Each structure stands twice: as structure tokens, then as C-alpha cells.
Amino acid sequence: MSKDFSTVAAVRAIAEPIAESLGLEIWDIRFLKEGSGWFLRIFIDKEGGVGIDDCVEMSHALNGPLDEADPIEQAYCLEVSSPGIERELTRDEHFQKFLGAKIKLKTIRPVDGKREFSGVLESYENGAVTLRAEDGSGLTLLRKEASWIKLDDFGD
């Protein structure tokens, strides 16, 4: 198990009950090094969308418990935000929740000479994503073969 994974798991265990008490859900948590600094990014969501007040409230509610549990050894910057309209789908429950929604994805390696695809999320089973394009063609690939998979609320 990687250090970043265990850090994220520890933060999730602290953050989920706090988010729930505020009427929020944790969409995703990322612990990343960018340049010389570390960032703990917590993406929150709720029915109807998240506003700046939700982010501030979650950040304030989380500061004390994170300091007390101290799951992160190095200094870091805490960022709490919405996953946005074109939110990245990263967890099994994200894919299940958005079956039938428009998505776009970028593959790690080209498929038939292309790396970017868009269409409707037709199915998700055992880590395999099936996308149905507007022309009726389909693409099935393992989630790990994609650089990213996002909601496509704007279309192309």
C-alpha cells in the first residue's frame, strides 16, 4: 500500500462523518505534491450543488480533527472545493451513479489512433467502462486504461 493511499484512507475516515454531519458527501480526496509543496484536496458534493459557504464550513470543521489525528507527517495546504460540473469519475460508486450520463475520457494509449472519446456511460462492471458514442459505436476499456474519465455536461 502506498503512503499516499494510506494518507487518503486516513483522511477519508476523518472527513466522511464530518461531511455527513454537514449534509455533504466526500466526492474525492487527493494528496499530491506540486512543486515543493504538498496539497490535501478534498472535493465535496451535495444534492443541488456545493457553494463557497459549504467549502468554508467543511474546511473549518475539518481543521481541528485533522490536527488532532495528525495523519500527515509533512506540512501541507488543505483545499476544500466542489468537484465541478465536469467532475472526474474516480470511484465505483461514481460510475454507478452516473450510468446513462454523458462522459468523456482520455486513454493512456491510443485506441484506433484516438485518445479522447465522448458518449454515454452505458455500463460499468468489474472496472470495465462501456461508452456509447453518438454514432452508435461502442468502446469498452478498463478504467485503469484511461488517464481520466469525466462527466461531459457541456457536450462537444
Secondary structure, 3 states (H helix, E strand, C coil): CCHHHHHHHHHHHHHHHHHHHCCCEEEEEEEEEECCEEEEEEEEECCCCCCHHHHHHHHHHHHHHHHHHCCCCCCCEEEEECCCCCCECCCHHHHHHCCCCEEEEEEEEEECCEEEEEEEEEEEECCEEEEECCCCCEEEEEHHHEEEEEECCCCC
